Amino acid sequence: MVKLNKIYTRTGDDGTTGLVDGSRVAKSDALMAAIGDVDEANSAIGLAATVLDPASDEAAMLARIQNEMFDLGADLATPPDIQFGFGPHEMALRIVPSQIARLEDEIDGMNDALDALRSFILPGGTEAAARLHLARAVTRRAERAAVAASATRDLNPIALNYLNRLSDHLFVFTRHLNAAAGGDILWKPGATR
């Protein structure tokens, strides 16, 4: 468990930050951009959750995802283990395939009740859906940043898969929320010409 008694340490005053294994990287490193984008996506998801009924299934889904986003940040900040690679073990918190499978199950459950898309949809609708559209866009950025970071260092491929599936989940989630309030806002190509 994490226990923080003191928030500032001054260890980052030189422009570096520590990874889980104790190594230090520049705060401008591509890996730190990815971890920062994951944190921002998690914050956007939290903002969306504030307008949902806390006792709802939707709020429970977002709570699970927010916890997993912390797992994801820890995974990205943990270099591969010499013995276990990216496999989960006592000293490393890793994203695992069952977390992706759960996202897929939730996507399928929400999508089964939705009409097929007839057009691209505009970000908006209910307040919760609009906030989740923003979270989806930030999640896509986090995925791009993680893929960029993976070009220069080994990252858990399951973590990258999780980000891809999460953006799909958030997209379907927005459609699910908007379906209860009259449906998606459809793009009308060239409508203002």
RODO-2510 file (C-alpha; in nm, 4 decimals, decimal comma):
residues 193
     n   res          X          Y          Z
     1     m     0,0000     0,0000     0,0000
     2     v     0,1123     0,3533    -0,0658
     3     k     0,1750     0,5786     0,2322
     4     l     0,2726     0,9412     0,1736
     5     n     0,3481     1,1579     0,4719
     6     k     0,5376     1,4225     0,2818
     7     i     0,4275     1,5429    -0,0604
     8     y     0,7369     1,7254    -0,1750
     9     t     1,0733     1,5497    -0,1891
    10     r     1,2801     1,7907    -0,3995
    11     t     1,4185     1,4922    -0,5921
    12     g     1,2503     1,6169    -0,9087
    13     d     1,3941     1,9662    -0,8876
    14     d     1,6636     1,8633    -1,1375
    15     g     1,4021     1,7844    -1,4060
    16     t     1,3974     1,4093    -1,3492
    17     t     1,1489     1,1706    -1,1947
    18     g     1,1786     0,8223    -1,0537
    19     l     1,0471     0,5015    -1,2027
    20     v     0,9274     0,2105    -0,9922
    21     d     1,2669     0,0370    -1,0068
    22     g     1,4426     0,3466    -0,8693
    23     s     1,5902     0,4584    -1,2017
    24     r     1,5403     0,8201    -1,3016
    25     v     1,4299     0,9671    -1,6327
    26     a     1,3850     1,3190    -1,7600
    27     k     1,0401     1,4608    -1,7026
    28     s     1,0434     1,5403    -2,0753
    29     d     1,0960     1,1718    -2,1659
    30     a     0,8331     1,0213    -2,3977
    31     l     0,7447     0,7725    -2,1246
    32     m     0,6579     1,0530    -1,8857
    33     a     0,4388     1,2136    -2,1525
    34     a     0,2471     0,8859    -2,1785
    35     i     0,2130     0,8518    -1,8003
    36     g     0,0979     1,2146    -1,7789
    37     d    -0,1626     1,1576    -2,0509
    38     v    -0,2904     0,8494    -1,8653
    39     d    -0,3242     1,0657    -1,5531
    40     e    -0,5090     1,3327    -1,7511
    41     a    -0,7443     1,0726    -1,9013
    42     n    -0,8140     0,9384    -1,5530
    43     s    -0,8923     1,2909    -1,4336
    44     a    -1,1328     1,3413    -1,7253
    45     i    -1,3049     1,0125    -1,6411
    46     g    -1,3349     1,1294    -1,2798
    47     l    -1,4920     1,4533    -1,3987
    48     a    -1,7508     1,2552    -1,5962
    49     a    -1,8248     1,0370    -1,2942
    50     t    -1,9254     1,3424    -1,0895
    51     v    -2,2452     1,3831    -1,2908
    52     l    -2,3531     1,0183    -1,2646
    53     d    -2,5592     0,8653    -0,9868
    54     p    -2,2890     0,7269    -0,7526
    55     a    -2,4992     0,4130    -0,6953
    56     s    -2,5415     0,3378    -1,0677
    57     d    -2,3807     0,0598    -1,2706
    58     e    -2,2288     0,3319    -1,4898
    59     a    -2,0551     0,4930    -1,1928
    60     a    -1,9264     0,1502    -1,0846
    61     m    -1,7806     0,0930    -1,4327
    62     l    -1,5965     0,4239    -1,4190
    63     a    -1,4695     0,3539    -1,0669
    64     r    -1,3183     0,0242    -1,1866
    65     i    -1,1603     0,1995    -1,4835
    66     q    -1,0158     0,4766    -1,2663
    67     n    -0,8492     0,2203    -1,0423
    68     e    -0,7141     0,0422    -1,3487
    69     m    -0,5760     0,3694    -1,4809
    70     f    -0,3578     0,3875    -1,1682
    71     d    -0,2555     0,0262    -1,2342
    72     l    -0,1741     0,1317    -1,5907
    73     g     0,0407     0,4234    -1,4767
    74     a     0,2304     0,1902    -1,2423
    75     d     0,2728    -0,0612    -1,5240
    76     l     0,4156     0,2019    -1,7607
    77     a     0,6506     0,3247    -1,4862
    78     t     0,7850    -0,0269    -1,4209
    79     p     1,0547    -0,1550    -1,6561
    80     p     1,0344    -0,5236    -1,7504
    81     d     1,1599    -0,7653    -1,4860
    82     i     1,4624    -0,9787    -1,5774
    83     q     1,2848    -1,2966    -1,4650
    84     f     0,9165    -1,2214    -1,5297
    85     g     0,9297    -0,9764    -1,8209
    86     f     0,5898    -0,8072    -1,8228
    87     g     0,4147    -1,0874    -1,6371
    88     p     0,2472    -0,9910    -1,3123
    89     h     0,4404    -1,0764    -1,0010
    90     e     0,4732    -0,9639    -0,6418
    91     m     0,6991    -0,6686    -0,7198
    92     a     0,5230    -0,5331    -1,0310
    93     l     0,1674    -0,4223    -1,0921
    94     r     0,0769    -0,5105    -1,4499
    95     i    -0,2277    -0,4750    -1,6688
    96     v    -0,3490    -0,8273    -1,7455
    97     p    -0,5661    -0,9741    -2,0253
    98     s    -0,8654    -1,0255    -1,7929
    99     q    -0,8925    -0,6472    -1,7503
   100     i    -0,9198    -0,6068    -2,1274
   101     a    -1,1692    -0,8939    -2,1460
   102     r    -1,3885    -0,7182    -1,8875
   103     l    -1,3790    -0,3960    -2,0930
   104     e    -1,4810    -0,5955    -2,4003
   105     d    -1,7675    -0,7605    -2,2113
   106     e    -1,8887    -0,4199    -2,0955
   107     i    -1,8585    -0,2808    -2,4503
   108     d    -2,0622    -0,5713    -2,5877
   109     g    -2,3245    -0,5364    -2,3131
   110     m    -2,3742    -0,1658    -2,3813
   111     n    -2,3500    -0,2003    -2,7592
   112     d    -2,6126    -0,4768    -2,7812
   113     a    -2,8845    -0,2273    -2,6855
   114     l    -2,7706     0,0414    -2,9320
   115     d    -2,8765     0,1042    -3,2896
   116     a    -2,6081     0,0604    -3,5543
   117     l    -2,4225     0,3798    -3,6378
   118     r    -2,5529     0,5577    -3,9495
   119     s    -2,3012     0,8393    -3,9361
   120     f    -2,0109     0,9608    -3,7306
   121     i    -2,1335     1,1185    -3,4103
   122     l    -2,0511     1,4590    -3,2716
   123     p    -1,9064     1,4772    -2,9203
   124     g    -2,1841     1,5951    -2,6941
   125     g    -2,5295     1,4944    -2,5783
   126     t    -2,5763     1,4577    -2,2061
   127     e    -2,3273     1,6249    -1,9770
   128     a    -2,1839     1,2871    -1,8724
   129     a    -2,1508     1,1764    -2,2352
   130     a    -1,9828     1,5018    -2,3370
   131     r    -1,7336     1,4631    -2,0523
   132     l    -1,6654     1,1025    -2,1543
   133     h    -1,6103     1,2112    -2,5146
   134     l    -1,3340     1,4363    -2,3820
   135     a    -1,1962     1,1483    -2,1738
   136     r    -1,2002     0,9289    -2,4857
   137     a    -1,0016     1,1860    -2,6826
   138     v    -0,7447     1,2175    -2,4017
   139     t    -0,7249     0,8369    -2,3820
   140     r    -0,6470     0,8255    -2,7552
   141     r    -0,3691     1,0786    -2,6937
   142     a    -0,2375     0,8650    -2,4082
   143     e    -0,2337     0,5668    -2,6424
   144     r    -0,0409     0,7609    -2,9079
   145     a     0,2072     0,8779    -2,6438
   146     a     0,2527     0,5236    -2,5086
   147     v     0,3097     0,3879    -2,8589
   148     a     0,5674     0,6633    -2,9166
   149     a     0,7396     0,5753    -2,5883
   150     s     0,7417     0,2071    -2,6853
   151     a     0,9583     0,2961    -2,9853
   152     t     1,2501     0,3674    -2,7495
   153     r     1,1841     0,1338    -2,4530
   154     d     1,0074    -0,1910    -2,3744
   155     l     0,6529    -0,1421    -2,2493
   156     n     0,3950    -0,4037    -2,1599
   157     p     0,2047    -0,4719    -2,4841
   158     i    -0,1059    -0,5561    -2,2782
   159     a    -0,0945    -0,2015    -2,1355
   160     l    -0,1021    -0,0611    -2,4884
   161     n    -0,3936    -0,2925    -2,5739
   162     y    -0,5768    -0,1688    -2,2642
   163     l    -0,5556     0,1932    -2,3802
   164     n    -0,6887     0,1010    -2,7231
   165     r    -0,9801    -0,0932    -2,5788
   166     l    -1,0538     0,1754    -2,3204
   167     s    -1,1058     0,4395    -2,5879
   168     d    -1,3516     0,2021    -2,7608
   169     h    -1,5240     0,1480    -2,4251
   170     l    -1,5588     0,5200    -2,3602
   171     f    -1,7001     0,5736    -2,7111
   172     v    -1,9682     0,3078    -2,6617
   173     f    -2,0295     0,4397    -2,3096
   174     t    -2,1109     0,7854    -2,4541
   175     r    -2,3565     0,6243    -2,6945
   176     h    -2,5105     0,4270    -2,4064
   177     l    -2,5591     0,7435    -2,2006
   178     n    -2,6991     0,9398    -2,4940
   179     a    -2,9388     0,6585    -2,5932
   180     a    -3,1213     0,7115    -2,2648
   181     a    -3,1573     1,0823    -2,3502
   182     g    -3,2747     1,0737    -2,7113
   183     g    -2,9782     0,9340    -2,8995
   184     d    -2,6542     1,0399    -3,0596
   185     i    -2,5891     1,3736    -3,2239
   186     l    -2,5110     1,2732    -3,5809
   187     w    -2,2581     1,4426    -3,8060
   188     k    -2,4208     1,5905    -4,1168
   189     p    -2,1421     1,6138    -4,3744
   190     g    -2,1343     1,9529    -4,5462
   191     a    -2,4471     2,0705    -4,3617
   192     t    -2,3249     2,4292    -4,3322
   193     r    -2,2155     2,4802    -4,6931
***
